[in-house]
Amino acid sequence: MKFHRLFQRQGMHVLSNDIYTWSKLSILLKKKTQGSFGFCTSWRKFCSLRTNQTGLTKYNPISELQPFISVPIIQEGAIPFNPSEPEIKSASKFFTPRGRSHQIQHIGTAADMSKLPTYDIPEVAFIGRSNVGKSSLIRALFSSASDEVHRKVAVSSKPGRTKALQLYQAGTAFTLVDMPGYGHNMPSYFKDCVETYFKERKKLVRSFILIDAVMGITESDRIGLEMMEEMVIPYVMVLTKIDKTTKHQLLRNLMSVIEYRDQHNKCCLPQPFLVSSHSGAGIELLKTLIAYVTGNMLVKGS
């Protein structure tokens, strides 16, 4: 009943079977290869979903979670971003330095638009609440970059370390903009800095809102998400730190993300992305999405 009550709050029901206790169901959730039990909208209904029936690439952590819930993580009717393995491997080259022809560099810091460099290169922006793991994620994406770049994107245990726009350029492929975190220790000029960037930056092709998978959507996150919807900024929701959660905690917080997406889907990509900077889960898939939205590669899918 403990398991039932936990997920009833999310509007879901657990498969009912007298032989499955809380501990046994928890073990099922922790096993990556188990896919015979999940959450169902009918109390006595049996779900026979299997991991390999999702049709998603093995590089997508959703492929391991979908078998446990009856509600589709990717909206029905939406075409999933599902690149083939060769496409995923090909995307990595844009995040890896290759001599003078393709360098990964920190090219600037700015607290206002007038100090931003101008160029004819597409941009993607990372935004999220303080301590959501932006710096760790950027380090994971550019893991092959120089020590100088890694020092610029140093990870801090103190929330709110990023105080201005930080620009990281991947050759002539794209620029990644690390934005100040909202919420705790937010700089006073955050609103003007960030909103002006979203209004005026012409080369921005996609924004990525990072959400802590341990915390789920917080009030600070809702403010950031509402800003994107009001300003009609296309964005992707990325759940970070998935290695730091239990399976049922991750599913619960993922359900809250899906619920928000279904209610506010004007500008949000229907597919959430799940990543772990520590284990590397989901990182290669996110690289491929960035390479795709910046126009650096075509993706036909598997």
Residue pairs with C-beta under 8 A, 6 or more apart in sequence:
2 22
3 14
3 22
3 25
3 26
3 248
4 13
4 14
4 16
6 248
6 252
7 13
7 14
7 39
7 248
7 251
7 252
10 252
10 255
10 256
10 259
12 39
12 40
12 41
12 69
12 70
12 71
12 255
13 39
13 40
13 41
13 42
13 43
14 25
14 39
14 40
15 37
15 38
15 39
15 40
15 45
15 46
15 47
16 43
16 44
20 28
20 37
25 37
26 246
26 247
26 248
28 34
28 36
28 37
29 68
29 246
29 247
29 248
29 251
30 246
30 247
32 51
32 64
33 51
34 67
35 49
35 50
35 51
35 52
35 53
35 67
35 68
36 47
36 48
36 49
36 50
36 67
37 47
37 68
38 47
38 49
38 67
38 68
38 69
38 70
39 47
39 68
39 69
39 70
39 71
39 251
40 46
40 47
40 70
41 70
41 71
45 70
47 67
47 70
49 66
49 67
49 68
49 70
50 67
51 63
51 64
51 67
53 67
54 62
54 63
54 66
54 67
55 80
55 82
56 62
56 63
56 66
56 80
56 82
57 63
57 82
57 83
57 84
57 85
57 88
57 285
57 302
59 85
59 88
59 282
59 284
59 285
60 82
60 274
60 282
60 285
61 242
61 274
61 275
61 276
61 281
61 282
62 73
62 74
62 271
62 272
62 274
65 73
65 247
65 250
65 251
65 254
65 274
66 72
66 73
68 247
68 251
69 251
69 255
71 255
71 258
73 254
73 258
73 271
73 272
74 80
74 270
74 271
75 261
75 262
75 265
75 270
78 270
78 271
80 271
81 269
81 271
81 285
81 288
81 289
81 292
81 299
81 301
82 301
82 302
83 91
83 285
83 288
83 292
83 299
83 301
83 302
84 300
84 301
84 302
85 302
87 288
87 297
87 299
87 300
87 301
88 284
88 285
88 287
88 288
89 284
90 297
91 284
91 287
91 288
91 290
91 291
91 292
91 297
92 284
92 287
93 102
94 102
94 170
94 171
94 173
94 174
94 287
94 290
94 291
94 296
94 297
95 104
95 141
95 142
95 143
95 144
95 170
95 287
96 102
96 104
96 144
97 103
97 104
97 144
97 145
97 146
98 171
101 171
102 170
102 171
102 172
102 173
103 169
103 171
104 142
104 144
104 145
104 146
104 149
104 168
104 169
104 170
104 171
105 149
105 168
105 169
106 148
106 149
106 152
106 153
106 166
106 167
106 168
106 169
107 117
107 167
107 168
107 169
107 175
108 115
108 116
108 117
108 165
108 166
108 167
109 164
109 165
109 166
109 167
110 116
110 164
110 165
110 167
111 163
111 164
111 165
111 187
111 189
111 193
112 189
112 192
112 193
112 196
113 196
113 197
113 200
113 201
116 165
116 167
116 197
116 201
117 167
119 175
119 203
120 203
121 169
121 172
121 173
121 174
121 175
121 203
122 174
122 175
122 203
122 204
122 205
122 293
122 294
122 295
123 174
123 175
123 176
123 177
123 201
123 203
123 204
123 205
124 174
124 175
124 176
124 177
124 204
124 205
124 206
124 207
124 208
124 290
124 293
124 294
125 176
125 177
125 179
125 197
125 198
125 204
125 206
125 207
125 208
126 134
126 137
126 138
126 176
126 177
126 178
126 179
126 207
126 208
126 210
127 134
127 179
127 181
127 182
127 194
127 207
127 208
127 209
127 210
127 224
128 134
128 181
128 182
128 209
128 210
128 211
128 212
128 221
128 224
128 240
129 181
129 182
129 183
129 184
129 210
129 212
129 218
129 220
129 221
129 224
130 159
130 160
130 181
130 182
130 183
130 184
130 185
130 186
131 158
131 159
131 160
131 181
131 184
131 212
132 181
132 210
132 211
132 212
132 240
133 210
133 212
133 240
133 241
133 277
134 162
134 178
134 181
134 210
135 153
135 154
135 155
135 156
135 161
135 162
135 178
136 155
136 240
136 277
136 278
137 210
137 238
137 240
137 275
137 277
138 153
138 168
138 176
138 178
139 150
139 153
139 155
139 277
140 275
140 277
140 280
140 283
141 176
141 283
141 286
141 287
141 290
142 149
142 150
142 153
142 168
142 170
149 168
152 166
152 168
153 166
153 168
153 178
154 161
158 185
159 181
159 183
159 184
159 185
160 180
160 181
160 183
160 184
160 185
160 186
160 187
161 181
162 178
162 179
162 180
162 181
163 180
163 187
164 180
164 187
164 193
165 177
165 178
165 179
165 180
165 193
165 197
166 177
166 178
167 175
167 176
167 177
167 178
168 175
168 176
168 177
168 178
169 175
169 176
170 176
173 291
173 294
173 296
174 290
174 291
174 294
174 296
175 203
176 290
177 197
177 204
179 194
179 197
180 186
180 187
180 190
180 193
180 194
182 190
182 194
182 220
182 223
182 224
183 218
183 220
187 193
194 227
195 227
195 231
197 204
198 204
198 207
198 227
198 228
198 231
198 233
199 231
204 233
205 293
205 294
205 295
206 234
206 235
206 236
206 290
206 293
206 294
207 228
207 233
207 234
207 235
207 236
208 235
208 236
208 238
209 221
209 224
209 225
209 228
209 235
209 236
209 237
209 238
210 238
210 240
211 217
211 221
211 237
211 238
211 239
211 240
211 253
211 257
212 218
212 239
212 240
212 241
213 239
213 240
213 241
213 242
213 244
213 245
213 249
213 250
213 253
213 254
213 274
214 241
214 244
214 245
214 249
214 253
215 253
216 252
216 253
216 256
216 257
217 225
217 253
217 256
217 257
217 260
222 260
225 235
225 237
225 260
225 264
225 268
226 264
227 233
228 235
228 267
228 268
229 264
229 266
229 267
229 268
232 266
232 267
233 267
234 267
234 269
235 267
235 268
235 269
236 268
236 269
236 271
236 272
236 273
236 289
237 257
237 261
237 268
237 269
237 272
237 273
238 272
238 273
238 274
238 275
238 286
239 250
239 253
239 254
239 257
239 272
239 273
239 274
239 275
240 275
240 276
240 277
241 276
241 277
241 278
242 250
242 274
242 275
242 276
242 281
242 282
243 276
243 278
243 279
243 281
244 276
244 278
245 253
250 274
254 272
254 274
257 272
258 272
261 268
261 270
261 272
273 282
273 285
273 286
273 289
274 281
274 282
275 281
275 282
275 283
275 286
276 282
276 283
277 283
288 297
288 299
291 297
292 298
292 299
